[in-house]
Amino acid sequence: MTDRPSSEVLRVDVEGGVATLLLERPEKRNALGPAFWADLPRFMAWLDGEDDVRAVVLAAAGPHFSVGLDLSAFGGIGGGADDPRGAVAANRALFESVRTMQASVSSLAACRKPVVAAVHGYCIGGGVDLITACDVRLAAEDAIFSVRETRIAIVADLGSLQRLPRIVGAGHAAELALTGRDVDAQRAARIGLVNDVVDGGGDGVRKAATALAVEIAANSPLAVQGTKAVLAANDGRTVEQGLEYVAWWNSLYLRSDDLTEAMTAFREKRDPRFTGR
């Protein structure tokens, strides 16, 4: 494995094919500041490139997953009427800042390895942006979700408005985004925002997410990554176009060592040992 990236607000540990990426700013309830937005894409690129990593768990240290954007760090991001750069330059800088943060969130979705979010405590604003970019979401019983932006006079712009409707449907997404209300873990499960609610707080949900990631990591890396790619490619395509895409994918990757190993292991009545080749 290559050298792991370092950060003041993120930590990554790898064991048994599963990487745990930890939001590590508990004293600020994992508020998402400049260091986070800069570091997340670096970590995801590293995880994407490591063959030993087959699945990723996104979790958080402390009592809360994330309270969202660190407003104290971004208070002056938009400039003002007296901005020395001028209105156009200030607006351009704001646009570029938003696009940078959007790309940071999207690095979770772009990672070829499946990402499982383990949520406990508050998951607000930018926290929801993060988990909607993940492939699977689990919640502790104490988890509270909120697309909070309308309550602070902002239009959510980091992915929730684009990804939530595909996860919970248009009606639920509109309700959450327009009201900014808090939603508990049980309601989140009922509307499909999370796959399951587990006991044990932050430790419990992280263990459950790790167990799920271990199950994923036991499968062929080629097949797992191909399945994630094909699922993502369905967006904006008709069923027929999606079928053509998966036929194209399998025409490239179906004749793999992993497939031979799967057939051999079946005949020999043992667990397969996949290599990703």
N, C-alpha and C positions, 0 to 999 in steps of 0.2 A: 504494500500500500504506500502511496505517496504521503508526504507530510500533511497532517491535518491542518486546516486553517485555524487561526486563533481569533478570539474576540472577547471584548469585555462584557458582552450581553448575550452571547450564545456559547453553548458547549455541545460537543458531539462525542458520543461513545459508541463503539461498535463491538458487538458480541454475537457470534453464531449467525452471521449473515444479516443481522438486524442492527441498524444504526438508530440511536436515540438522539434527536436534535432537541436540545433543551433551551427554552427561553430562560435566561438567567439574569434577571434584573428584579428580584422579588421585593427589594426595598421600594421600588417604584411601581409595584403591582404589574410588572412587565409592560409598562408603557413603552410604546414603540417610538424611539427617537432616531436621530440621524445615524448612529452607529448600527442600529438594527437594519435599517433600509440598505445601508452599504454592505453589511456583512452577510445577510441572508443569501443573496445570489452567489456569493463566493462559496458558502457552505454547500448550497444545493448543487453547484457545478462540480464540487469535489465529490459529493455523494454520487452524483450521476456517473462520474468517471471511474469509480472504484468497483472493480469486478467482485470484490468480496462482499460488497453491500448489495443485498437483494430486496430489502424493504426498509422503510424509514418510519419511525414514530416521532411525531411532533408533539412535544409535551412542554410543561412549564414548571419552574421551581417556585416555591412559595405558595401562599393560599389562593392565588388567582392565576388563570391562564393568561389573560391580558385585558387591561382596561382600555386598550386602543391607542390611538395616536397620542404622543406626548405633546400636548398643546403648548406647554411652557417652552418647549424647544423650538416650536414652529410658529410662535406667536407673531413674528414679523415676516413670515414667509411671503406674504402677498404685497408687501410694500404699502405705500399710501400716496396721497396726492402730492406730498412733498418728497417723494422718493427721488434721490439724486440721479438715479438711472433714467428717470422719465417713465411715463405710464406704459409705453409700449415695451420697453426693456424689462420693466417690473412684471408686466403680464407674461412676457415670454419666459422669464425666470420661473414664475409660478407654474406655467404649463409644463416646463421641463422638469420641475421638481415633482409634480404629480405623475408625470410619465415614468420617472425613475422609480417612484414608489410602486406604481402599478406593475412595472417589470419585476420588481423585487417579489411582490406577492405571486406573480405569474410563474416565478421560478419553481414554485412548489408543483404547479400543474405541469410544467414543462419537463420536470425530472422524469426520466424513463422508469425509475423505480417507484412502486406504489408508496403513497404516503398516508399513514393512519394518524389522525389527530386524536389526542387524548386530552379532553377538556374538563377542567374543574374550576369552581369559583366563577368569577366574572369573566365573560367572553364578550367584550363590548366593542362596537365600531370596527376598528382595524383588526381586532381579534376574530370577528366574524369573517372579514375579508380573507384572513389566513386560512381558516378551517374550510371555507367553501372552495378554496383552491386545492384542498386535499382530496384524496380518493374515497376515504372512509372516515367517519367521525364517530367517536364514542364519548359518552359524557358521564361524569360522576353525578350522584344524586343532588349535589349542591350546586351544580352548574347553572349559571344564569346567562342568557343570551340577549343581546340587544343591538339592533341596527340603529344606533343612537343619534346619527348625524342630524336628522331633522330637528332634534331637540336643542342642538347648538348651532342652528342656522347654516348647515352645510348639506350639500347633496353628496351622498356617499359616492366616492369616485375611485375606489381601489379594487372593485370587482364584485362586491355583494349584489349590486343591482343587476349585474350581468349573469352571475352564477346562481344566485338564490332561486330564480324562477325555474331553472332546470333541475333543482334539487327538491324544492317544496311545492312547486307550481306557482302560477302567476298570482292567484288570489292571496295565498299565505305570504308570498314575498311582498306584495303591495301592502298588506296589513302591517307586517313587521317594519317595513321601511317608512311608511307614511306616519305611523304612530310613534315609532321609536320606543315602544313599550318593552318592558322586561318579560322574557319568556323562560319558564323554568325547564328543567331537564325533561320532565314527563311530557309537557306540551311539545318540546322540541322533537321528542321521539314520535309523538302522534302525527306530526306534520311531515316527518321524514328528514328533518334537519340533521338528526343524529341517527345512527343505526341501532344503538342500544344504550341503555342506562345501566351502570354498574355500581355496586356498593364499594365502600372503602375510601371515598374521597380521592385526592390526587394520586395516592399510592395505588389504590385499587384500579382506577381507570388506566393508569400507566401500565400496570401488570396485564390488564385485559387487552390493551392495545398491543403490547409486546407479544402476547400469546397469539393474537391475530396475525401480527407481522411474521412471527416464526412459522405459522401455518402457510402463509404466502411464500416465504423464503424457501420452504421445502419443495416447491414446485419448480419446473424448468424456468430459469431466468428468461430464456428466449420467449417462451410462451406467455409468461407473466407480463413482460414488457410489451410484447406484441398485443396482448389483450388490452392493456392500458392505452396503447396507441390507437387500436381500432375503436375502442369506446369513445376516445376523444375525437376521432375522425368522423364519427356519426353526426356530430353537430353540423348543421347546415347542409347535410346530404339527405337525399331520399333513401329509402330502404334499398333500392336497386343499386344506387351509387355506393352505399355502404357495403353491400355484398361484393361489388366489384373491387372495392378497396381491400377487403379481407382476403379475397382470392389473390390479389396482387401480393399482399403481405406473405401469405402462406407459400406462394410460388417461389419466394425468395428464401424463406426460413424453414419450411416444413421438413426438408430433408436434412435434419440436424443429427448430431451425435446424441443429443438429449432424447430425440424420438427413438433412436435405436436402443438407448439405455432403458427407456420406459418399457419398450416391448420385451427386452431381455429380462428386466426385473420382474415383469408380470409372469413370464414363463418360469422363472426361477423362484417365484413366490417370495420376493424380498423387496425391501424399499429401494427405490431408484436412487442413484447418486448422480445428480445433474451437475454439469459443468458449465452450461451456458454456451456450448459450442455445437 
